[in-house]
Amino acid sequence: MQDLKKYNQPVPRYTSYPTVPFWQPESFTLEAYQKTLQSAFWESSKEVSIYIHLPFCESLCTYCACNTRITKNHQVEEPYLDHVLKEWQLYIAMLPEKPLIREIHLGGGTPTFFAPENLNKLLTGIISKATLSKDFQMSFEGHPANTTAKHLETLHDIGFNRVSFGIQDFDLNVQKLINRMQSFDQVKAVTDKARAIGYTSVNYDVVYGLPGQTIKSVQKTLEQIIQLKPERIAYYSYAHVPTLRPAQKSYEAYLPNGDEKWGFMQLGKDAFIKAGYQEVGMDHYVLPGDELLEAREEGDLHRNFMGYTPFTSKLLVGLGVSAISDSWSGFAQNEKSIPAYYECLDKELLPITKGHIHTRADLFFRKHILNLMCDFKTSWHESEFMEYGVLLNYELLDQLQAEGFIIYNEDGMSVREEGREIIRVICSALDARMCSENKTHPFSKAV
C-alpha cells in the first residue's frame, strides 16, 4: 500500500481522451465537427446516445464540481427545456436520416428539480424526432430528497428503468458540511418506490474523502448502503479542486488526510466485495448478473462522459448548457452560461463554445486508454508508437513495472490486481498530450 500511496498525484479522470485541458479549439470548426457527426452516425448504424444536462438545483452542494445554477424559481424550467428541444432540432437537421435512440441519460444539476410534466414534455419532444432502438436504455439522476412518486412513474412510463441516487454519505455532520441533506429513511423510501414501480436497476453514488468523514462514519454509511442492496454502486474519490469550485474552501480544515482517504477506499472495496458485489472498471461495483459484467467478459464494456456502458457509443449527443458531445473523431462542448446558451439557440446556432477534432494519434491513444479503463489491458505493436512519433512517460512505465503494478512490452500492457487502484496514473503514462506539454492543470488526485 505504501508504494501505491506515492502515486496519489493529480491526474485526469479520463472520461475522455484527450482530456478537456488538452483540446485544441483553435483547429476546431463546425464544418469539421459536422462531418465527424455524420461519419459516426453511419458507423453506429444510425444509433445515437443522448445526454441531457439539467443544471438547476435549489441549493448548492458544496462538494459538487458539476456545472449548476442555484435557484428556487421554477419559472426557469419551461424556457430551458424549450431551448434544449430547439438544440435537438438543430442536430436532427444535421443528421442524414432519422436517428435511432440507443440511450438517454438525464444528469445535472438536479433533473428532479423539474416538474414531472415538464420532463414528460422534454422527453416526448426528443423521442418524437427519432425512433427508439429495440435495445434502448434510459436512466436519470435523482435527488433522494425531492424525487417523488410522480417523477418515478412519469419517467418509467416513457421507458426509464434505471435510476441513480446521489447518496454521498449518510453521516449528519458530513451532510451539513457539504450541504447535502437526505436521511436513510428518505433513501430507503424512494428506493422501495422505484422498485415497486418497476425500475430494474438502482445505483447509488457514494463519495469518500469528504470533510468530516472518519473510519467509523464511513463504515456506518457502507453498512447502510449494503442493507438497501442497490444493483450498482459508484464509489468515487472526492475531487478537491477549490481553484475551480471556491465553495470547497469552506471546509478544507475538515478534510481527511491522504492516509485516511486510502483507508476509506479500501474499506469500501472490502465491504462491497464481502457483500457479494463485483468490481467493474474503476470505482464501480455491481451485483452478479448485471449487464456491465457480461459486457466486460465479452469485451464490450465502454466508458464515456456518462460513465460505464455495456456497449460502445460511436455518437453521443450532449444537449443543454455545458454538455459535451462525442462523435468519436471529435468533441464539442456547449456554452457554460445559460444566457450565452440561449443567445446561440435564439439565433438558430448550435451553442458550442469549444471543441477538438482528433488526430490519428489521438484516436490511437484514446483506444488504449479506454481499453485500460474498461479491461485493465490493451494490445499494440511497438512500431505503432514510432509511427506517431509521440513522447510517452517511459520513466513512469518502467517504474510501475518494476514495482509490480503493470506488465508492458512491445505487444501491449496489462494492469495487475495490485495496480488497479492507480489506473488513472497508469493511463497518464500513455497520455501523449500531457506527456508532451509542459503545463499544469487543476486535476484532482488519483485517490
GIFEN-V762746 format. One record per residue. N is the residue number from 1. RES is the residue in one small letter. D_FIRST is the distance of its C-alpha to the first C-alpha in whole Angstrom. Layout:
n->[N | N]
res->[RES | RES]
d_first->[D_FIRST | D_FIRST]
This chain:
n->[1 | 2 | 3 | 4 | 5 | 6 | 7 | 8 | 9 | 10 | 11 | 12 | 13 | 14 | 15 | 16 | 17 | 18 | 19 | 20 | 21 | 22 | 23 | 24 | 25 | 26 | 27 | 28 | 29 | 30 | 31 | 32 | 33 | 34 | 35 | 36 | 37 | 38 | 39 | 40 | 41 | 42 | 43 | 44 | 45 | 46 | 47 | 48 | 49 | 50 | 51 | 52 | 53 | 54 | 55 | 56 | 57 | 58 | 59 | 60 | 61 | 62 | 63 | 64 | 65 | 66 | 67 | 68 | 69 | 70 | 71 | 72 | 73 | 74 | 75 | 76 | 77 | 78 | 79 | 80 | 81 | 82 | 83 | 84 | 85 | 86 | 87 | 88 | 89 | 90 | 91 | 92 | 93 | 94 | 95 | 96 | 97 | 98 | 99 | 100 | 101 | 102 | 103 | 104 | 105 | 106 | 107 | 108 | 109 | 110 | 111 | 112 | 113 | 114 | 115 | 116 | 117 | 118 | 119 | 120 | 121 | 122 | 123 | 124 | 125 | 126 | 127 | 128 | 129 | 130 | 131 | 132 | 133 | 134 | 135 | 136 | 137 | 138 | 139 | 140 | 141 | 142 | 143 | 144 | 145 | 146 | 147 | 148 | 149 | 150 | 151 | 152 | 153 | 154 | 155 | 156 | 157 | 158 | 159 | 160 | 161 | 162 | 163 | 164 | 165 | 166 | 167 | 168 | 169 | 170 | 171 | 172 | 173 | 174 | 175 | 176 | 177 | 178 | 179 | 180 | 181 | 182 | 183 | 184 | 185 | 186 | 187 | 188 | 189 | 190 | 191 | 192 | 193 | 194 | 195 | 196 | 197 | 198 | 199 | 200 | 201 | 202 | 203 | 204 | 205 | 206 | 207 | 208 | 209 | 210 | 211 | 212 | 213 | 214 | 215 | 216 | 217 | 218 | 219 | 220 | 221 | 222 | 223 | 224 | 225 | 226 | 227 | 228 | 229 | 230 | 231 | 232 | 233 | 234 | 235 | 236 | 237 | 238 | 239 | 240 | 241 | 242 | 243 | 244 | 245 | 246 | 247 | 248 | 249 | 250 | 251 | 252 | 253 | 254 | 255 | 256 | 257 | 258 | 259 | 260 | 261 | 262 | 263 | 264 | 265 | 266 | 267 | 268 | 269 | 270 | 271 | 272 | 273 | 274 | 275 | 276 | 277 | 278 | 279 | 280 | 281 | 282 | 283 | 284 | 285 | 286 | 287 | 288 | 289 | 290 | 291 | 292 | 293 | 294 | 295 | 296 | 297 | 298 | 299 | 300 | 301 | 302 | 303 | 304 | 305 | 306 | 307 | 308 | 309 | 310 | 311 | 312 | 313 | 314 | 315 | 316 | 317 | 318 | 319 | 320 | 321 | 322 | 323 | 324 | 325 | 326 | 327 | 328 | 329 | 330 | 331 | 332 | 333 | 334 | 335 | 336 | 337 | 338 | 339 | 340 | 341 | 342 | 343 | 344 | 345 | 346 | 347 | 348 | 349 | 350 | 351 | 352 | 353 | 354 | 355 | 356 | 357 | 358 | 359 | 360 | 361 | 362 | 363 | 364 | 365 | 366 | 367 | 368 | 369 | 370 | 371 | 372 | 373 | 374 | 375 | 376 | 377 | 378 | 379 | 380 | 381 | 382 | 383 | 384 | 385 | 386 | 387 | 388 | 389 | 390 | 391 | 392 | 393 | 394 | 395 | 396 | 397 | 398 | 399 | 400 | 401 | 402 | 403 | 404 | 405 | 406 | 407 | 408 | 409 | 410 | 411 | 412 | 413 | 414 | 415 | 416 | 417 | 418 | 419 | 420 | 421 | 422 | 423 | 424 | 425 | 426 | 427 | 428 | 429 | 430 | 431 | 432 | 433 | 434 | 435 | 436 | 437 | 438 | 439 | 440 | 441 | 442 | 443 | 444 | 445 | 446 | 447]
res->[m | q | d | l | k | k | y | n | q | p | v | p | r | y | t | s | y | p | t | v | p | f | w | q | p | e | s | f | t | l | e | a | y | q | k | t | l | q | s | a | f | w | e | s | s | k | e | v | s | i | y | i | h | l | p | f | c | e | s | l | c | t | y | c | a | c | n | t | r | i | t | k | n | h | q | v | e | e | p | y | l | d | h | v | l | k | e | w | q | l | y | i | a | m | l | p | e | k | p | l | i | r | e | i | h | l | g | g | g | t | p | t | f | f | a | p | e | n | l | n | k | l | l | t | g | i | i | s | k | a | t | l | s | k | d | f | q | m | s | f | e | g | h | p | a | n | t | t | a | k | h | l | e | t | l | h | d | i | g | f | n | r | v | s | f | g | i | q | d | f | d | l | n | v | q | k | l | i | n | r | m | q | s | f | d | q | v | k | a | v | t | d | k | a | r | a | i | g | y | t | s | v | n | y | d | v | v | y | g | l | p | g | q | t | i | k | s | v | q | k | t | l | e | q | i | i | q | l | k | p | e | r | i | a | y | y | s | y | a | h | v | p | t | l | r | p | a | q | k | s | y | e | a | y | l | p | n | g | d | e | k | w | g | f | m | q | l | g | k | d | a | f | i | k | a | g | y | q | e | v | g | m | d | h | y | v | l | p | g | d | e | l | l | e | a | r | e | e | g | d | l | h | r | n | f | m | g | y | t | p | f | t | s | k | l | l | v | g | l | g | v | s | a | i | s | d | s | w | s | g | f | a | q | n | e | k | s | i | p | a | y | y | e | c | l | d | k | e | l | l | p | i | t | k | g | h | i | h | t | r | a | d | l | f | f | r | k | h | i | l | n | l | m | c | d | f | k | t | s | w | h | e | s | e | f | m | e | y | g | v | l | l | n | y | e | l | l | d | q | l | q | a | e | g | f | i | i | y | n | e | d | g | m | s | v | r | e | e | g | r | e | i | i | r | v | i | c | s | a | l | d | a | r | m | c | s | e | n | k | t | h | p | f | s | k | a | v]
d_first->[0 | 4 | 5 | 5 | 6 | 9 | 10 | 11 | 15 | 18 | 19 | 21 | 21 | 23 | 26 | 28 | 28 | 30 | 28 | 31 | 31 | 31 | 34 | 38 | 40 | 43 | 43 | 43 | 46 | 48 | 50 | 47 | 45 | 47 | 48 | 44 | 44 | 47 | 46 | 43 | 45 | 47 | 44 | 42 | 46 | 47 | 44 | 42 | 39 | 40 | 38 | 40 | 38 | 40 | 39 | 41 | 39 | 41 | 38 | 35 | 32 | 30 | 27 | 28 | 28 | 31 | 35 | 37 | 40 | 41 | 44 | 46 | 49 | 49 | 52 | 49 | 48 | 51 | 52 | 48 | 48 | 52 | 50 | 47 | 50 | 52 | 48 | 48 | 52 | 51 | 49 | 51 | 54 | 51 | 50 | 53 | 53 | 52 | 49 | 47 | 44 | 41 | 39 | 39 | 37 | 38 | 35 | 35 | 36 | 37 | 39 | 41 | 42 | 45 | 48 | 48 | 51 | 50 | 47 | 49 | 51 | 48 | 47 | 51 | 51 | 48 | 49 | 53 | 52 | 51 | 50 | 47 | 46 | 46 | 42 | 42 | 39 | 39 | 36 | 36 | 34 | 36 | 35 | 35 | 38 | 40 | 40 | 43 | 45 | 47 | 44 | 43 | 46 | 47 | 44 | 44 | 48 | 47 | 45 | 41 | 39 | 36 | 35 | 31 | 31 | 29 | 28 | 25 | 25 | 28 | 27 | 31 | 29 | 27 | 29 | 32 | 29 | 29 | 33 | 32 | 34 | 34 | 34 | 33 | 36 | 37 | 34 | 35 | 39 | 38 | 36 | 39 | 41 | 40 | 39 | 43 | 44 | 42 | 39 | 37 | 34 | 32 | 29 | 27 | 25 | 23 | 21 | 18 | 17 | 21 | 23 | 24 | 21 | 19 | 17 | 21 | 22 | 20 | 20 | 24 | 24 | 22 | 24 | 27 | 26 | 26 | 29 | 31 | 29 | 29 | 29 | 26 | 24 | 22 | 19 | 19 | 17 | 20 | 21 | 22 | 25 | 28 | 29 | 30 | 30 | 32 | 32 | 28 | 29 | 31 | 28 | 25 | 25 | 24 | 21 | 18 | 15 | 12 | 10 | 13 | 12 | 9 | 10 | 13 | 12 | 10 | 13 | 15 | 14 | 14 | 18 | 19 | 19 | 20 | 23 | 24 | 22 | 21 | 19 | 21 | 20 | 18 | 18 | 20 | 21 | 25 | 27 | 28 | 31 | 30 | 31 | 28 | 27 | 30 | 30 | 27 | 28 | 31 | 29 | 31 | 28 | 29 | 27 | 29 | 30 | 30 | 27 | 27 | 30 | 31 | 34 | 34 | 36 | 38 | 39 | 38 | 40 | 39 | 42 | 42 | 41 | 38 | 37 | 36 | 38 | 37 | 39 | 37 | 38 | 38 | 37 | 39 | 38 | 41 | 42 | 40 | 43 | 45 | 48 | 47 | 46 | 50 | 52 | 51 | 51 | 55 | 56 | 55 | 52 | 48 | 46 | 44 | 43 | 40 | 39 | 38 | 39 | 37 | 38 | 37 | 34 | 33 | 34 | 32 | 29 | 29 | 29 | 26 | 24 | 25 | 25 | 21 | 21 | 23 | 22 | 19 | 22 | 25 | 28 | 30 | 32 | 31 | 35 | 34 | 32 | 35 | 37 | 36 | 35 | 32 | 29 | 26 | 23 | 23 | 21 | 18 | 18 | 19 | 16 | 14 | 16 | 15 | 11 | 12 | 11 | 15 | 18 | 21 | 25 | 28 | 28 | 25 | 22 | 19 | 16 | 14 | 12 | 9 | 10 | 12 | 10 | 11 | 14 | 16 | 15 | 16 | 19 | 20 | 20 | 23 | 25 | 28 | 29 | 26 | 26 | 30 | 30 | 30 | 29 | 27 | 27 | 25 | 22 | 20 | 16 | 14 | 12]
